[in-house]
Amino acid sequence: MLIFCLGLTATVALAQTNTVEIPNPLGEQDIWGVVTRAINFLFLVCMYGGLVMIIWAGWSYITSQGDPGKAKKAMGMITSVLIGLAIVLLAKGIISFTYYIVTGNKGGVPGLNNGGSTNTNGNTDANTPYVPESTETPNLNPNLFSN
């Protein structure tokens, strides 16, 4: 048995190399990719959680059987969930707006807007600025806003 263990140890020692490669389990190359994945995950959890809470509050309201206390509690829960969902939506919008203010990139946070926005050049990379096909001002009908 001892000879087998020594032979196994020698085989493992011979197979070692000087470099150690650790595979990237997240598939992201920088911290922003990790942050945007976390934000997207939390956003989905909040949205699905809000949907479940609205269904639960609606069920509580339906089954209150005319009890004003239970009905008031269910309506308060619905109001709280709707306020929470509005805060979550605003938070995601504020993150994109802040990223735009800091970087000047209209594509949004890379990965936060479903993997980047597609511009007219067919490029989905959010770090590539939008390049319009034409820089001409469209001709507006002068009678459009007249009385």
N, C-alpha and C positions, 0 to 999 in steps of 0.2 A: 504494500500500500504506500509506503514511504517513497519507494522508487517511482511509482506512478505520479505522486504529487510533485516530486522534484522534476520529473520529465515534463509535466504540464506547466510548471512555473517557468522552465527554460523555454518552452515553446511560446508562451505569452510574452516573455521578455524579448525574444528575438523578433516578434511581430510589431514591437513598438516603433514609432517614428518620432522625430524631433518636433513636429508640428501637431497641434491639437485643433481639430475643426469641430466646432459646435454648430449644428444646424440651427437656423433661425426659425423658431416655432411660430412666430407671428407673421412672417413673410413681409415685414416692413423694413425699410432701409434707414429710417431716421425716427426721431422722437415724435415728429408731427404725425406720422402715419399711425403710431401707437395711440397718440392722444385722440386723433379723429376716429379711430376704431372704438375707443372707449366711449367717446361722446355719442357716436351712432348707436352703440349697444345700450347705453343708458337712456337715450332718446326712445328707442324701441321698447325698452322695459317700461318706461313711464307711460308711453302711449297705450300699450297693451294693458298695463295695470289700470290705467284710467278707464279703459273700456270695460274691464271686469268690474271695477268699482261702480261705474254707472249702471251696469246691468244689475249688480247687487242692490244698489240703492233703489232702482226702479222696482225690483222684486220686493224690497222692504216696503215701498210705498203702496204697491198693489196689495200686499198681504197685511197692511195695517188695519184693515177692516173697520175703518172709520174712527179709529183711536187717534185723537188729535196729537197726542204726544209722539206716537210712532210715526205718524205722517210728517210732523214737523222735523223729527230727527232724520227721516229719509230725504226730505227736501233740503235740509242743511247739508247732508252728505253729497247730494247731487251738486249743490252750489259749490261746495268745497272742491269737488273733483273737477268741475269746469274751470274754477279759478286756477287750480294746480296745472291743468292741461294748458291753459293760456300762458302761464308762467314758463312752462317747458318750451312751448313754441316760441315765445319771445326770447328765451335764453338762447335757443339755437340761432335765431335771427340776429341777436346781438353778437354772438360769436362770429358769424359770417361778416357782419357789418364792421366789427372791430378789426378783423383780419383785412378787410378791404381798406379801412382807414390807414392801418399800419403799413401794408404792402402796396397799396394801389392796384391790386389785382382784382378785377371784376369777376373772375371765375369762381371766387369763393375759396373756402378752405379746402385744400386738396383732400379728397376723400370724404369730406363732410356733405357735399352736395351730390350724393350718389356717384362717387368716383370722379368728380370733376365735371365741368360743363363742356358741352360740345359747341365749338364755335363754327363759323361758316367755312373754315378751312378743313373741317373734319377732325380737328385735333381735340382730344378729350383731356389733355393735360391741363390742369387748372393753373399751372405756373406759366403757361404760354398766354400772353395777352391776346385779347380779342382784336382781330384785324377786320374791319368792315370791308365788304366787297367794293363799295363805292363811297366816296367822301362827298358826293354832291348832296346839296340840300333838296329835299323833295319839294315839288311844286304844289303849294296848297291853293285851294280854291279861295280867291279873295272874297267871294260872296258868302263864304261859309259862316262867318260870324257877324254878318251884317243883318240889319232889321229887315 
